[in-house]
């Protein structure tokens, strides 16, 4: 009887250990689920930032970035008008019809870069851009720790009389404005005051 009692006690002890281990396993899985559920949401856009963007591009404007984008100590906003739906056969991405970069100077917002059918800054059209209008662009961008905001614009469709190419744009600290880059995305290109369209080039 004593042996039987000892055996039963050992069995009960083993069962208790198994239950305890099972509870520990359950306890470990719960924090992971809680952590995933508690993942912080993207920071909200401040009202004054959104208001400035809306003033530049209208009420259906998305703010992609804001802060010291050009690494010049001034607050800038990267605002866009995006396509509502992705066209058939086109890879998803940031597809835009208009882009504006606004800079706060002495308490006032001013536009320092604009993209609609062309790419422009306050001095004129950026160098190396398509001559024909581009209705929709694919925008890619990154924030370089040293150089600041770098943007890459690609026409969604082949421009009339031209071809699809990627145009790099970033802040040129020497002239204090956004300029386009050469094919190697290394040297800055100057601006032009006007563009000759393909139609005007073939006219006598």
GUTIPA-301450 format. One record per atom (N, C-alpha, C, O): residue number from 0; atom name; x, y, z. Coordinates in steps of 0.1 Angstrom, whole numbers, m for minus. Each point is the difference from the previous one (the first is absolute). Layout:
N
    nr   atom      xx      yy      zz
   NUM     CA       X       Y       Z
...
END
This chain:
204
    nr   atom      xx      yy      zz
     0      N       8     m12       0
     0     CA      m8      12       0
     0      C       9      12       0
     0      O      m4      10      m7
     1      N      15     m10      15
     1     CA       9      11       0
     1      C       6       3     m13
     1      O       1      11      m5
     2      N       3     m22      m2
     2     CA       6       1     m14
     2      C     m11       6      m9
     2      O       4       9      m8
     3      N     m16     m14       9
     3     CA     m10       6      m9
     3      C      m3      14       3
     3      O      m2       8      m9
     4      N       2      m4      22
     4     CA      m2      14       4
     4      C      11       9      m5
     4      O      m2      11      m5
     5      N      15     m16       6
     5     CA      11       8      m5
     5      C      m1       2     m15
     5      O       3      10      m6
     6      N      m7     m21      m1
     6     CA      m1       1     m15
     6      C     m10      10      m4
     6      O       2       7     m10
     7      N     m14      m7      17
     7     CA     m11       9      m3
     7      C       5      15       2
     7      O      m3       9      m7
     8      N      11      m8      18
     8     CA       5      14       3
     8      C       9       5     m10
     8      O       0      12      m4
     9      N       9     m21      m1
     9     CA       9       3     m11
     9      C      m7       4     m13
     9      O       3      10      m7
    10      N     m14     m18       4
    10     CA      m8       3     m12
    10      C      m7      13       1
    10      O       0       8     m10
    11      N      m5      m5      22
    11     CA      m7      13       2
    11      C      10      12      m1
    11      O      m3      10      m6
    12      N      15     m12      11
    12     CA      11      10      m1
    12      C       3       2     m15
    12      O       2      12      m4
    13      N       0     m22      m3
    13     CA       3       1     m15
    13      C     m11       7      m7
    13      O       3       9      m9
    14      N     m15     m12      12
    14     CA     m11       7      m7
    14      C       0      15       3
    14      O      m3       8      m8
    15      N       6      m5      21
    15     CA       0      14       4
    15      C      11       8      m8
    15      O      m2      11      m4
    16      N      14     m18       2
    16     CA      11       6      m7
    16      C      m4       3     m15
    16      O       2      10      m5
    17      N      m9     m20      m1
    17     CA      m4       1     m14
    17      C     m10      12      m1
    17      O       1       8     m10
    18      N     m11      m7      19
    18     CA      m9      10       0
    18      C       6      14       1
    18      O      m3      10      m7
    19      N      13      m9      16
    19     CA       7      12       2
    19      C       8       4     m12
    19      O       0      12      m4
    20      N       7     m22      m3
    20     CA       7       3     m12
    20      C      m9       5     m11
    20      O       3       9      m8
    21      N     m15     m15       7
    21     CA     m10       4     m10
    21      C      m5      14       2
    21      O      m1       8      m9
    22      N       0      m4      22
    22     CA      m5      13       3
    22      C      11      10      m3
    22      O      m3      11      m5
    23      N      16     m15       7
    23     CA      11       9      m3
    23      C       0       3     m15
    23      O       2      11      m5
    24      N      m4     m22      m3
    24     CA      m1       1     m15
    24      C     m11      10      m4
    24      O       2       8      m9
    25      N     m13     m10      15
    25     CA     m11       9      m3
    25      C       3      14       3
    25      O      m3      10      m7
    26      N       9      m8      19
    26     CA       4      13       4
    26      C       9       7      m9
    26      O      m1      13      m2
    27      N      10     m20      m5
    27     CA      10       6      m8
    27      C      m6       5     m14
    27      O       5       9      m6
    28      N     m16     m16       2
    28     CA      m6       4     m13
    28      C      m8      12       1
    28      O      m2       7     m10
    29      N      m3      m4      22
    29     CA      m9      11       1
    29      C       6      14      m2
    29      O      m5       8      m7
    30      N      17      m5      12
    30     CA       7      13      m2
    30      C       3       3     m14
    30      O      m1      11      m5
    31      N       4     m22      m3
    31     CA       3       2     m14
    31      C     m12       5      m7
    31      O       1       9      m8
    32      N     m13     m15      11
    32     CA     m12       5      m7
    32      C      m3      14       5
    32      O      m5       8      m8
    33      N       7      m5      21
    33     CA      m3      13       5
    33      C       9      10      m7
    33      O      m4      11      m3
    34      N      17     m14       2
    34     CA      10       9      m7
    34      C      m5       3     m14
    34      O       1      12      m4
    35      N      m5     m22      m3
    35     CA      m4       2     m14
    35      C     m12       9      m1
    35      O      m2       9      m8
    36      N      m8     m11      18
    36     CA     m12       8       0
    36      C       3      14       4
    36      O      m7       9      m4
    37      N      18      m7      12
    37     CA       3      13       5
    37      C      10       8      m8
    37      O       6      10       4
    38      N      m4     m15     m17
    38     CA      10       7      m9
    38      C      m5      14      m2
    38      O     m11       3      m4
    39      N      20       7       6
    39     CA      m4      14      m1
    39      C      m4       4     m14
    39      O       6      m4     m10
    40      N     m16      12       9
    40     CA      m5       5     m13
    40      C      10      11      m5
    40      O       7       6       8
    41      N      m8      m3     m21
    41     CA       8      10      m6
    41      C      m4      14       6
    41      O     m11       2       3
    42      N      21       6       0
    42     CA      m3      13       6
    42      C     m10       8      m8
    42      O       1       1     m12
    43      N     m10       6      19
    43     CA      m9       8      m7
    43      C       6      13      m6
    43      O      10       5       6
    44      N     m15       0     m17
    44     CA       5      12      m6
    44      C      m5      12       8
    44      O     m12       1       1
    45      N      20       8       4
    45     CA      m5      12       7
    45      C      m9       8      m9
    45      O       2       0     m12
    46      N     m11       7      19
    46     CA     m11       7      m7
    46      C       7      11      m9
    46      O      m5       2     m11
    47      N      15       5      16
    47     CA       6      11      m8
    47      C       7      m5     m12
    47      O       0       6     m11
    48      N       6     m18      12
    48     CA       7      m7     m11
    48      C     m10      m4     m11
    48      O       2       3     m12
    49      N     m13      m9      16
    49     CA     m10      m4      m9
    49      C      m7      12      m7
    49      O      m3      m1     m12
    50      N       1      11      20
    50     CA      m7      12      m6
    50      C       9       7     m10
    50      O      m5       4     m10
    51      N      18      m4      12
    51     CA       9       6     m10
    51      C       0      m8     m13
    51      O       0       5     m11
    52      N       0     m19      13
    52     CA       0      m9     m12
    52      C     m13       2      m8
    52      O       0       1     m12
    53      N     m11       0      20
    53     CA     m13       1      m7
    53      C      m1      14      m7
    53      O      m6       1     m11
    54      N      12       9      16
    54     CA       0      13      m6
    54      C       8       0     m13
    54      O      m4       7     m10
    55      N      14     m16       9
    55     CA       8       0     m12
    55      C      m6      m9     m11
    55      O       0       3     m12
    56      N      m6     m15      16
    56     CA      m5     m10     m10
    56      C     m14      m3       1
    56      O      m5      m9      m7
    57      N      m3      15      16
    57     CA     m14      m3       1
    57      C      m3     m10      12
    57      O       9      m4       7
    58      N     m21       1      m5
    58     CA      m5      m7      12
    58      C       4     m15      m1
    58      O       1      m6      11
    59      N       1       1     m22
    59     CA       3     m15      m1
    59      C      15      m1      m2
    59      O       5      m5      m9
    60      N       2       9      19
    60     CA      15       1       0
    60      C       5      m9      11
    60      O      m5       0      12
    61      N      15      m8     m15
    61     CA       7      m9      10
    61      C      14       6       3
    61      O       7       3      m9
    62      N      m4      m2      22
    62     CA      13       4       4
    62      C       8     m13       2
    62      O      m3      m8       9
    63      N      14       7     m17
    63     CA       9     m12       1
    63      C      11       2      11
    63      O       3     m10       7
    64      N       2      21      m7
    64     CA      11       3      10
    64      C      m1      15       4
    64      O      m5       8      m7
    65      N      11      m6      19
    65     CA       2      14       4
    65      C      11       1      10
    65      O       3     m10       7
    66      N       3      21      m6
    66     CA      12       2       9
    66      C      11       7      m8
    66      O      m2       7     m10
    67      N      14      m9      15
    67     CA      12       6      m6
    67      C       4      m9     m12
    67      O      11      m6       0
    68      N     m19       6     m11
    68     CA       2      m9     m11
    68      C      13       3      m8
    68      O       7      m9      m4
    69      N      m4      22       3
    69     CA      12       4      m8
    69      C      13       1       8
    69      O      10       4      m5
    70      N     m11      m6      18
    70     CA      11       1       9
    70      C       6      14       0
    70      O      12       2       0
    71      N     m21       8      m1
    71     CA       4      14       1
    71      C      m5       7      12
    71      O       1      13       1
    72      N      m7     m20       8
    72     CA      m5       6      12
    72      C     m14       5       0
    72      O      m5       5      10
    73      N      m2      m6     m22
    73     CA     m13       5      m2
    73      C     m10     m11      m1
    73      O       3     m11      m6
    74      N     m15      13      10
    74     CA     m11     m10      m1
    74      C      m5      m1     m14
    74      O      m4      11      m6
    75      N       3     m22       0
    75     CA      m6      m2     m13
    75      C     m10     m11       0
    75      O       0      m8       9
    76      N      m9       9     m19
    76     CA     m11     m10      m1
    76      C       1      m6     m14
    76      O       1       7     m10
    77      N      m2     m20       9
    77     CA      m2      m7     m13
    77      C     m14      m4      m1
    77      O      m5     m10       7
    78      N      m3      16     m16
    78     CA     m14      m2      m1
    78      C      m3      m4     m14
    78      O       6       4     m10
    79      N     m16     m13       8
    79     CA      m3      m6     m13
    79      C     m15      m1      m2
    79      O      m8      m1      10
    80      N       4       1     m22
    80     CA     m14      m5      m4
    80      C       2     m14      m7
    80      O       7      m1     m10
    81      N     m12      m9      16
    81     CA       2     m14      m5
    81      C     m12      m4      m8
    81      O     m11       5       1
    82      N      14     m15     m10
    82     CA     m11      m6      m8
    82      C      m9      m8      10
    82      O       5      m6       9
    83      N     m18       7     m10
    83     CA      m9      m8       9
    83      C       1     m15      m3
    83      O      m2      m8      10
    84      N       4       4     m22
    84     CA       1     m14      m4
    84      C      12      m2      m9
    84      O       4       9      m7
    85      N       2     m21       9
    85     CA      11      m4      m9
    85      C      m5      m4     m13
    85      O      m8      m9      m1
    86      N      13      15     m10
    86     CA      m4      m5     m14
    86      C       3     m14      m2
    86      O       9      m6       5
    87      N     m17      m1     m14
    87     CA       2     m14      m3
    87      C      14      m2      m6
    87      O       4       8      m9
    88      N       2     m18      13
    88     CA      13      m3      m6
    88      C      12       8       6
    88      O      11      m2      m4
    89      N     m14      11      14
    89     CA      10       8       6
    89      C       4      m5      14
    89      O      m9      m3       8
    90      N      21       2      m5
    90     CA       4      m5      13
    90      C      m3      10      11
    90      O       1      12      m3
    91      N      m6     m16      14
    91     CA      m4       9      11
    91      C      12       9       4
    91      O      12      m4      m1
    92      N     m15      15       7
    92     CA      11       9       5
    92      C      m6      14       3
    92      O     m12       1       1
    93      N      20       8       1
    93     CA      m4      14       2
    93      C      m2       7     m14
    93      O      10       5      m5
    94      N     m22      m6       0
    94     CA      m3       6     m13
    94      C      m6      14       2
    94      O     m11       1       6
    95      N      17       9     m12
    95     CA      m5      13       3
    95      C      m2       8     m13
    95      O       5      m2     m10
    96      N     m14      12      12
    96     CA      m3      10     m11
    96      C       7      13       3
    96      O       4       8      m9
    97      N      m3      m5      22
    97     CA       7      13       4
    97      C       7      m2      13
    97      O      m3      m8       9
    98      N      14      15      m8
    98     CA       9      m1      12
    98      C       4      14       3
    98      O       3       8      m9
    99      N      m2      m4      22
    99     CA       5      13       4
    99      C       9      m2      13
    99      O      m3      m8       8
   100      N      14      15      m8
   100     CA       8       1      12
   100      C      m1      14       5
   100      O       3      10      m7
   101      N      m8      m8      19
   101     CA      m2      13       6
   101      C      11       2      11
   101      O       3     m10       7
   102      N       1      22      m6
   102     CA      10       3      11
   102      C      m5      12       8
   102      O      m5      10      m5
   103      N       7     m11      18
   103     CA      m4      10       9
   103      C      12      10       2
   103      O      10      m3       5
   104      N     m13      16      m9
   104     CA      10      10       0
   104      C      m6      12       7
   104      O      m9       6      m5
   105      N      15      m2      16
   105     CA      m5      12       8
   105      C     m15      m2       3
   105      O      m8      10      m1
   106      N       4     m22       5
   106     CA     m14      m2       4
   106      C     m10      m2     m12
   106      O     m11      m3       2
   107      N      16       4     m14
   107     CA      m8      m2     m12
   107      C       4     m12      m8
   107      O      12      m3      m2
   108      N     m22      m4      m4
   108     CA       3     m11      m9
   108      C       1       5     m14
   108      O      m8       7      m5
   109      N      19     m12      m1
   109     CA       2       3     m14
   109      C       3     m12      m8
   109      O       7     m10       6
   110      N     m11       9     m18
   110     CA       3     m12      m9
   110      C      14       1      m6
   110      O       3      10      m6
   111      N       5     m21       9
   111     CA      14       0      m5
   111      C       2     m10     m11
   111      O      10      m1      m6
   112      N     m20      m8       4
   112     CA       0     m10     m11
   112      C     m14      m3      m4
   112      O      m9      m1       9
   113      N       6      m1     m22
   113     CA     m13      m3      m5
   113      C       1     m10     m11
   113      O       8       1      m9
   114      N     m17     m11       9
   114     CA      m1     m10     m10
   114      C     m15      m1      m4
   114      O      m8      m2       8
   115      N       6       4     m21
   115     CA     m14      m3      m6
   115      C       3      m7     m13
   115      O       4     m12       1
   116      N      m5      18     m12
   116     CA       4      m6     m13
   116      C      15       1      m2
   116      O       5      m7      m9
   117      N       1      16      16
   117     CA      15       2       0
   117      C       5       1      14
   117      O      m7       1       9
   118      N      20      m1      m8
   118     CA       7       2      13
   118      C       6      14       0
   118      O       7       4      m9
   119      N     m10       4      19
   119     CA       4      14       1
   119      C       5       4      13
   119      O      m4      m6      11
   120      N      12      17     m10
   120     CA       3       7      12
   120      C      m2      15      m3
   120      O      m3       3     m11
   121      N       5       5      21
   121     CA      m3      15      m3
   121      C       9       6     m11
   121      O      m4      11      m5
   122      N      14     m17       1
   122     CA       9       5     m11
   122      C      m4      m5     m14
   122      O       4       6     m10
   123      N     m13     m16      10
   123     CA      m4      m5     m14
   123      C      m2     m15       0
   123      O      m1      m7      11
   124      N       1       1     m23
   124     CA      m1     m14      m2
   124      C      13      m7       3
   124      O      11       5      m3
   125      N     m12     m17       9
   125     CA      12      m7       4
   125      C       7      m6     m13
   125      O      m8      m4      m9
   126      N      21       3       9
   126     CA       7      m5     m12
   126      C      m2     m15      m1
   126      O      m2      m7      10
   127      N       2       2     m23
   127     CA      m1     m14      m3
   127      C     m14      m6       1
   127      O      m1     m13       0
   128      N     m10      21       2
   128     CA     m13      m6       1
   128      C      m6      m1     m14
   128      O       5       6     m10
   129      N     m15     m15       8
   129     CA      m7      m1     m13
   129      C      m6      13      m5
   129      O      m5       8       8
   130      N       6      m6     m21
   130     CA      m5      13      m5
   130      C     m16      m1      m1
   130      O      m6      11       3
   131      N       1     m22      m6
   131     CA     m15      m2       0
   131      C      m5      m1      14
   131      O       6      m5       9
   132      N     m19       9      m7
   132     CA      m6      m1      13
   132      C      m1     m14       5
   132      O      m2      m9      m8
   133      N       3       7      21
   133     CA      m1     m13       6
   133      C     m12       1      10
   133      O       0       8       9
   134      N     m10     m16     m11
   134     CA     m12       1       8
   134      C       1      m7      14
   134      O      m6       5       9
   135      N      13     m16      m9
   135     CA       1      m8      12
   135      C      15      m4       2
   135      O       6      m5      m9
   136      N      m1       6      21
   136     CA      13      m4       3
   136      C       0     m11      11
   136      O      m9      m1       8
   137      N      20      m8      m8
   137     CA       2      m9      11
   137      C      11       7       8
   137      O      11       4      m5
   138      N     m14      m2      18
   138     CA       9       7       9
   138      C       6     m10      10
   138      O      m7      m7       7
   139      N      20       7      m7
   139     CA       8      m7      11
   139      C       8      10       7
   139      O       5       9      m6
   140      N      m3     m11      19
   140     CA       8      10       8
   140      C       7      m7      11
   140      O      m4     m10       5
   141      N      14      17       0
   141     CA       7      m5      12
   141      C       6      12       7
   141      O       3      11      m6
   142      N       0     m13      19
   142     CA       6      11       8
   142      C      14      m4       3
   142      O       3      m8       9
   143      N       7      14     m17
   143     CA      14      m3       2
   143      C       5       8      13
   143      O      m3      12       1
   144      N      10     m19       8
   144     CA       4       7      12
   144      C       9      12      m2
   144      O      m1       9       8
   145      N       8      m9     m19
   145     CA       9      11      m3
   145      C      m5      10     m10
   145      O       1      12       2
   146      N      m7     m17     m13
   146     CA      m5       8     m11
   146      C     m14       5       1
   146      O      m4       9      m7
   147      N      m4     m16      16
   147     CA     m14       4       1
   147      C      m8      m8      m9
   147      O       3     m11      m5
   148      N     m15      17       2
   148     CA     m10      m6      m9
   148      C       5      m2     m14
   148      O       5       9      m6
   149      N      m6     m22       1
   149     CA       3      m3     m14
   149      C     m13      m6      m6
   149      O      m6      m9       5
   150      N       2      15     m16
   150     CA     m12      m5      m7
   150      C       3      m5     m14
   150      O       9       5      m6
   151      N     m17     m15       2
   151     CA       2      m6     m13
   151      C     m13       0      m7
   151      O     m10      m6       4
   152      N       9      13     m16
   152     CA     m13       2      m7
   152      C       1      m9     m13
   152      O      10       2      m8
   153      N     m20     m10       5
   153     CA       0      m8     m12
   153      C     m14       2      m6
   153      O     m10      m3       6
   154      N      10       7     m19
   154     CA     m13       1      m7
   154      C      m7     m13       0
   154      O       6     m10      m3
   155      N     m19      10       6
   155     CA      m7     m13       0
   155      C      m2      m5     m14
   155      O      m1     m12      m2
   156      N       0      21      m8
   156     CA      m1      m4     m14
   156      C      11       7      m8
   156      O       5      10       4
   157      N      m2     m15     m15
   157     CA      10       6      m9
   157      C      m4      14      m5
   157      O     m11       1      m6
   158      N      19       9       9
   158     CA      m4      13      m5
   158      C       1       1     m15
   158      O       8      m6      m6
   159      N     m17      15       0
   159     CA       0       2     m14
   159      C      14       5      m5
   159      O       5      10       6
   160      N       0     m17     m16
   160     CA      13       4      m5
   160      C      12      m2       9
   160      O      11       4      m3
   161      N     m13     m12      14
   161     CA      11      m3       9
   161      C       0     m14       4
   161      O      m5      m9      m7
   162      N      10       6      19
   162     CA       1     m13       5
   162      C      m1       0      15
   162      O       3      11       6
   163      N      m5     m22       0
   163     CA      m1      m1      15
   163      C      14       0       6
   163      O       8      m8      m3
   164      N      m6      17      12
   164     CA      13       1       7
   164      C      m3       4      14
   164      O      m9       7       3
   165      N      18     m11       6
   165     CA      m1       4      15
   165      C       7      13       2
   165      O      12       2      m4
   166      N     m19       8      10
   166     CA       6      13       2
   166      C       3       2      15
   166      O     m10      m1       8
   167      N      22       2      m4
   167     CA       3       2      14
   167      C       0      15       4
   167      O       4       8      m8
   168      N      m9      m5      19
   168     CA      m1      14       5
   168      C       4       1      15
   168      O      m5      m8       8
   169      N      13      17      m5
   169     CA       3       3      14
   169      C       5      14       2
   169      O       2       7      m9
   170      N      m1      m3      22
   170     CA       4      14       4
   170      C      14       2      m3
   170      O       9      m7       4
   171      N      m6      18     m12
   171     CA      14       5      m2
   171      C       3      11      10
   171      O      m5      11      m2
   172      N      13     m14      12
   172     CA       2       9      11
   172      C       8      13      m5
   172      O       0      10       6
   173      N       7     m12     m18
   173     CA       8      11      m5
   173      C      m9      11      m5
   173      O       4      12       1
   174      N     m15     m16      m8
   174     CA      m9      10      m6
   174      C     m13       1       8
   174      O      m8       9      m3
   175      N       7     m17      13
   175     CA     m12       0       9
   175      C     m13      m2      m7
   175      O      m9       8       1
   176      N       8     m18      m9
   176     CA     m12      m4      m7
   176      C       1     m15      m4
   176      O      11      m5      m1
   177      N     m23      m1      m2
   177     CA       0     m13      m5
   177      C       3       0     m15
   177      O      m6       8      m8
   178      N      15     m17       4
   178     CA       4      m1     m14
   178      C       0     m15      m4
   178      O       1      m9       8
   179      N      m2       7     m22
   179     CA       1     m14      m5
   179      C      15      m4       0
   179      O       9       8       0
   180      N      m7     m21      m2
   180     CA      13      m6       0
   180      C       3      m6     m14
   180      O     m10      m4      m7
   181      N      22       2       4
   181     CA       4      m7     m12
   181      C      m4     m15       0
   181      O      m5      m5      10
   182      N       9      m2     m20
   182     CA      m4     m14      m1
   182      C       6      m9      11
   182      O      m5     m10       3
   183      N      16      15       2
   183     CA       7      m8      11
   183      C      m5       5      14
   183      O       5      m5      10
   184      N     m14      14     m10
   184     CA      m6       5      12
   184      C      11       6       9
   184      O       1      m2      12
   185      N       9       9     m19
   185     CA      11       5       7
   185      C       1      16      m1
   185      O       1       7      10
   186      N      m1      m2     m22
   186     CA       2      14      m3
   186      C     m14       7      m2
   186      O      m9      m6      m5
   187      N       9      18      10
   187     CA     m13       8      m2
   187      C      m1       6     m14
   187      O      11       3      m6
   188      N     m23      m2       1
   188     CA      m3       6     m13
   188      C      m6      14       3
   188      O      m8       1       9
   189      N      10       8     m18
   189     CA      m5      13       1
   189      C     m15       1      m4
   189      O      m5     m10      m6
   190      N      m1      21       7
   190     CA     m14       2      m4
   190      C      m1       6     m14
   190      O      10       6      m4
   191      N     m21      m7      m2
   191     CA      m3       7     m13
   191      C     m13       8       2
   191      O      m9      m4       8
   192      N       8      16     m14
   192     CA     m12       9       1
   192      C     m12      m6      m7
   192      O     m11       3       5
   193      N      13      m9     m16
   193     CA     m11      m5      m8
   193      C       3     m14      m6
   193      O      12      m3      m2
   194      N     m22      m4      m2
   194     CA       2     m13      m6
   194      C      m5       0     m14
   194      O     m11       6      m3
   195      N      18     m12      m7
   195     CA      m4      m1     m13
   195      C      m7     m14      m1
   195      O       6     m10       2
   196      N     m19      10      m6
   196     CA      m7     m12      m2
   196      C       4      m7     m12
   196      O       6       6      m9
   197      N      m8     m20       8
   197     CA       3      m7     m13
   197      C      m7       6     m12
   197      O       6       0     m11
   198      N     m18       6      13
   198     CA      m7       6     m11
   198      C       7      12      m5
   198      O       1       2     m12
   199      N       4       6      21
   199     CA       7      13      m4
   199      C      13      m3      m7
   199      O       5       8      m8
   200      N       1     m20      11
   200     CA      13      m3      m5
   200      C      m1      m4     m15
   200      O       9       2      m8
   201      N     m20      m7       4
   201     CA      m2      m5     m14
   201      C      m6      11      m9
   201      O      m1      m1     m12
   202      N      m4      12      18
   202     CA      m6      11      m8
   202      C      11       8      m7
   202      O      11       2       6
   203      N     m13       2     m18
   203     CA      10       8      m8
   203      C       2      13       7
   203      O       9       8      m5
END
